[in-house]
Amino acid sequence: MEKILIKNGRLWDGKRFIYTDLLTEGEKIACIEPEVRAEASYIYDAAGKTVLPGMVDLHAHLKGISSDRYGIQAEMASLPFGVTAVNDGGAVQGDRALAEGLGVKNTVFVSVGIQNNCADLAAAERLLLRYGERAVGLKVYFDTEVSEVRDLAPLREVVAYAAGHGLKVMVHCSHSPTPMAEIVEALSPGDILTHVYHGGIHSCGEQDHAALRFAREKGVVLDAGFAGHVHTDPAVLRAAFDAGFYPDTLSTDITRLSVYRRGGRYGLPLCMSVARSCGMEEQAIFRAVTSAPAAILGQPQWGILQVGNAADVAVLEEGKEAFSLGSLQGEKSYRCVLTVLDGQVVYRD
């Protein structure tokens, strides 16, 4: 079986940073120890770089799963960025065979339409049946510019249905008809609020970040869902970070309209660079793209480097190149230089 040896790196195993080597054998991680001496078909010197589990993007939109307007070819929007597992945050097409055949690991959140302030749970249930166990949640566009929503009634319907079927709920909260704190009140612990740093009405800054404080107390997941700079207001984000309200997860909300366009090289490493430039600690950043989203999606084998797990690995370097995402700018950015999926090198910069 093919062996890959990654040496001399700073390794994030999903919980901590350590300096060690990593050896894969076939599709699995065979050894994580300092100074591994083994024959390998491919040796990569990661000196000065960070080795981490293949990253997990909690919120993306994939071609053939999300709508044709937003769906992006999965491998192109993932592997060059060190992402080996993706959650589609708005499945509307119901093509389970396509999802199973993608070159990245994936789960889906089925989109629930809202018409005349009522949730179309019958249509969502048909999609859930098509996707089977691959569907782990429901996605609600609690957005007056997208859905016919006026108040919390349809969201409460969705949350009740999800609770009865062992599903998570993800809420897109830009242009909400109600304050963010009321959305949090309607959700169950473990549900996800995405685009938490959006601007405009009912932002997270209202009442001294009351919604974010309430979410922490209740156990509602705060997902950045950057979407480039579309659903992220730099002033709102900086104010929340200054107040200590960092996200539990960093995600891209990547689409065909953003990949390689917003910020020039838009992907999860750029979102990590933005978070670091605004003061988020590095351990929290790496947790937010590996073990945290994996656990939320109910996929504990993702986002962790340990012997016996799938050999899904990324290597990042801190590039000297500056980055710019709207007015969010910095002098140093993370950049993926190697991606390994199931023990195969699938990308190298």
C-alpha positions in Angstrom: 0.0 0.0 0.0 1.1 3.5 -0.7 2.8 5.4 2.2 3.0 9.1 2.6 5.4 10.6 5.2 4.9 14.2 6.2 7.9 15.4 8.3 9.0 18.3 10.5 5.7 20.1 10.7 3.7 21.7 13.5 0.7 19.4 13.7 -2.8 20.3 14.8 -4.6 17.0 15.6 -8.0 18.6 16.2 -7.3 19.5 19.8 -3.8 20.8 20.1 -0.6 21.8 18.3 2.4 19.4 18.5 5.7 19.1 16.6 5.7 15.6 15.1 5.8 13.5 11.9 2.8 11.8 10.3 2.8 8.6 8.2 -0.1 7.2 6.2 -0.5 3.7 4.9 -3.1 3.0 2.3 -6.2 5.0 3.2 -5.4 5.3 7.0 -3.1 7.2 9.3 -0.5 4.7 10.4 1.7 6.7 12.8 2.0 10.1 14.4 5.3 10.3 16.2 8.4 12.5 16.2 11.2 11.5 13.8 9.4 8.7 12.0 11.9 6.6 10.1 10.0 4.6 7.5 10.1 3.9 3.8 7.5 5.9 2.0 6.5 6.4 -1.7 6.1 10.1 -1.1 7.9 12.3 1.5 6.9 15.9 2.2 9.0 18.3 4.3 6.5 20.4 6.2 9.2 22.4 8.1 7.8 25.9 8.9 4.2 24.8 7.9 1.2 23.5 9.8 -0.2 19.9 9.2 -3.8 19.5 10.1 -6.8 17.2 9.4 -8.5 17.7 6.1 -10.7 20.7 6.8 -14.5 20.6 7.1 -16.5 23.4 5.5 -19.8 23.5 7.4 -21.6 25.7 4.8 -21.0 25.5 1.1 -23.1 25.1 -2.1 -22.3 22.3 -4.4 -23.2 21.8 -8.0 -26.0 19.3 -8.4 -27.1 19.6 -4.8 -27.8 23.3 -4.2 -29.5 25.4 -6.9 -27.9 25.8 -10.3 -27.5 29.5 -9.6 -25.1 28.9 -6.7 -23.8 25.3 -6.9 -20.0 25.0 -7.5 -18.1 22.0 -8.6 -17.2 20.4 -5.3 -13.6 19.3 -5.9 -12.5 22.6 -7.4 -13.9 24.6 -4.5 -12.5 22.2 -1.8 -9.3 20.3 -2.5 -7.1 23.3 -3.4 -8.0 24.8 -0.1 -7.3 21.8 2.1 -11.0 20.9 2.5 -11.8 17.2 2.3 -15.3 17.3 3.7 -18.2 19.6 2.9 -21.7 20.2 4.1 -24.1 21.6 1.5 -26.1 24.2 3.2 -29.1 24.3 0.9 -29.8 21.0 -0.9 -32.8 21.4 -3.3 -32.0 18.9 -6.1 -32.2 15.5 -4.3 -29.5 13.7 -6.3 -28.2 11.3 -3.8 -26.1 9.3 -6.3 -24.3 12.5 -7.3 -23.5 13.3 -3.6 -22.2 9.8 -3.1 -20.0 10.1 -6.2 -18.3 13.4 -5.3 -14.5 13.5 -4.8 -14.9 15.0 -1.3 -16.8 13.7 1.7 -20.1 15.4 2.2 -23.3 15.8 4.1 -26.4 17.9 3.2 -28.8 20.2 4.9 -32.1 20.1 3.0 -33.6 23.5 2.2 -37.0 24.2 3.6 -39.0 26.7 1.5 -41.3 29.3 3.1 -44.3 30.5 1.3 -46.9 32.8 2.8 -45.2 32.5 6.2 -45.6 28.7 6.2 -42.8 26.1 6.0 -43.1 23.6 3.1 -42.1 20.6 5.2 -43.8 18.1 2.8 -41.3 19.1 0.0 -38.4 19.0 2.5 -39.4 15.5 3.6 -39.3 14.2 0.1 -35.8 15.5 -0.3 -34.8 13.9 3.1 -36.0 10.5 1.8 -33.9 10.9 -1.3 -30.7 11.7 0.6 -31.2 9.2 3.4 -28.6 9.2 6.1 -26.5 11.7 4.1 -29.1 14.4 5.1 -28.2 15.6 8.7 -30.1 18.8 8.8 -32.6 21.4 7.5 -31.7 24.8 6.1 -34.0 27.8 6.6 -33.6 31.1 4.7 -35.1 33.3 7.4 -34.6 36.2 5.0 -37.4 38.5 3.8 -35.5 39.0 0.5 -35.5 35.3 -0.2 -38.5 33.8 1.6 -42.1 34.8 2.3 -41.4 35.1 6.0 -43.0 37.5 8.4 -42.4 36.1 11.9 -41.1 33.2 13.8 -44.0 30.8 13.1 -42.4 28.9 10.2 -39.1 28.6 11.9 -40.8 27.1 15.0 -42.4 24.6 12.6 -39.1 23.6 11.2 -37.3 23.4 14.6 -40.1 21.1 16.0 -39.9 18.8 12.9 -36.1 18.6 13.2 -36.3 17.8 16.9 -38.6 14.9 16.1 -36.4 13.5 13.4 -32.9 13.8 14.9 -31.9 16.7 12.6 -30.0 19.9 13.0 -31.4 23.3 11.8 -29.2 25.9 10.1 -30.7 29.4 9.8 -29.6 32.0 7.3 -30.4 35.1 9.3 -29.5 38.1 7.0 -32.5 40.4 6.4 -34.4 38.7 9.2 -37.9 40.0 10.1 -37.1 39.6 13.8 -34.2 40.4 16.1 -31.4 37.8 16.1 -32.0 37.1 19.8 -35.6 35.9 19.0 -34.2 33.5 16.4 -31.9 32.1 19.0 -34.8 31.7 21.4 -36.6 29.6 18.7 -33.7 27.2 18.1 -32.6 24.1 19.9 -29.2 23.5 21.4 -26.9 22.4 18.6 -28.7 24.2 15.9 -26.7 26.6 13.8 -27.0 30.3 13.2 -25.1 31.2 10.0 -24.0 34.7 8.7 -23.9 35.9 12.3 -21.8 39.0 11.4 -24.2 40.3 8.7 -25.0 44.0 8.5 -28.2 45.8 8.1 -31.3 45.3 10.3 -31.3 43.0 13.3 -27.5 42.5 13.4 -25.7 40.7 16.2 -24.6 44.0 17.7 -28.1 44.9 18.9 -28.4 45.4 22.7 -24.6 44.9 23.2 -24.5 41.6 21.4 -27.3 40.1 23.4 -28.1 37.5 20.7 -24.5 36.1 20.7 -24.4 36.0 24.5 -27.8 34.2 24.5 -26.6 31.7 21.8 -23.5 30.8 23.9 -25.6 30.2 27.0 -28.1 28.1 25.1 -25.6 26.1 23.0 -26.6 27.4 19.6 -23.7 27.2 17.2 -22.4 30.5 15.8 -21.2 30.0 12.2 -19.4 32.8 10.4 -20.7 31.9 7.0 -18.5 34.6 5.4 -19.9 34.4 1.8 -16.9 36.5 0.8 -18.1 39.9 2.0 -21.7 39.5 1.0 -23.1 38.3 4.3 -20.3 39.8 6.4 -20.2 43.4 7.5 -16.6 44.3 8.5 -17.6 46.8 11.2 -20.1 44.3 12.7 -17.5 41.5 12.7 -14.8 43.6 14.2 -17.1 44.9 17.0 -18.2 41.4 17.8 -14.6 40.1 17.9 -13.6 43.1 20.0 -16.3 42.1 22.5 -15.0 38.5 22.5 -17.7 36.9 20.4 -15.8 34.6 18.1 -17.6 32.0 15.9 -17.7 28.4 16.9 -17.2 27.5 13.2 -15.7 29.2 10.2 -17.3 28.4 6.9 -17.2 29.8 3.4 -20.8 29.7 2.0 -18.8 29.2 -1.2 -20.7 29.3 -4.5 -19.9 29.6 -8.2 -20.2 33.4 -7.7 -17.4 33.6 -5.1 -14.7 30.9 -5.6 -11.5 32.4 -7.0 -13.3 35.7 -7.3 -13.9 37.3 -4.0 -10.6 38.2 -2.5 -8.9 36.7 -5.5 -8.5 33.2 -3.9 -11.6 32.8 -1.9 -11.8 29.6 0.2 -11.5 28.5 3.8 -7.9 29.5 4.3 -8.9 33.1 3.4 -11.7 33.0 6.0 -9.1 31.8 8.5 -6.8 34.7 7.6 -9.7 37.2 8.1 -10.5 35.7 11.5 -6.8 35.8 12.6 -6.4 39.4 11.4 -9.4 40.4 13.6 -8.0 38.8 16.7 -9.3 35.2 16.9 -6.7 32.9 18.5 -5.1 30.3 16.3 -6.2 27.3 18.3 -9.8 28.5 18.1 -9.4 29.1 14.3 -8.1 25.6 13.6 -10.7 24.0 15.8 -13.4 26.0 13.9 -12.4 24.4 10.6 -11.7 20.8 11.8 -13.0 19.1 14.9 -15.8 21.6 15.7 -17.7 21.4 12.4 -17.1 17.6 12.2 -18.7 17.1 15.6 -21.6 19.4 14.8 -22.3 17.3 11.6 -22.1 14.1 13.6 -19.0 12.9 11.8 -16.4 12.4 14.6 -14.1 10.6 12.2 -13.6 13.8 10.3 -11.5 16.7 11.6 -9.2 14.6 13.8 -5.7 13.3 13.1 -5.2 10.0 15.0 -3.9 6.5 14.1 -6.6 4.5 12.4 -8.6 7.5 11.1 -8.9 8.2 7.4 -5.7 9.7 5.9 -7.3 13.1 5.2 -4.6 15.7 5.7 -3.9 19.3 4.7 -0.8 21.4 5.0 -0.9 25.1 5.3 1.8 27.7 5.1 1.6 31.3 6.3 2.2 33.1 3.1 4.0 36.4 2.9 1.3 37.6 0.5 -1.3 40.1 1.8 -5.0 39.4 1.5 -8.0 41.6 0.9 -11.7 40.8 1.3 -13.5 44.0 0.9 -12.2 46.2 3.7 -11.0 43.1 5.6 -7.2 43.1 5.0 -4.0 41.7 6.4 -0.4 41.3 5.6 -0.2 37.5 6.0 -2.5 34.8 4.8 -2.9 31.1 5.2 -2.4 29.1 2.0 -2.9 25.4 1.3 0.2 23.7 -0.2 -0.8 20.0 0.1 -4.1 18.1 0.4 -4.3 14.3 1.0 -7.6 12.5 0.8 -7.9 8.9 1.8 -4.1 8.5 1.5 -3.8 10.0 -1.9 -2.2 13.3 -2.8 -5.0 15.2 -4.5 -3.5 18.7 -4.6 -0.1 20.2 -4.3 0.8 23.9 -4.7 
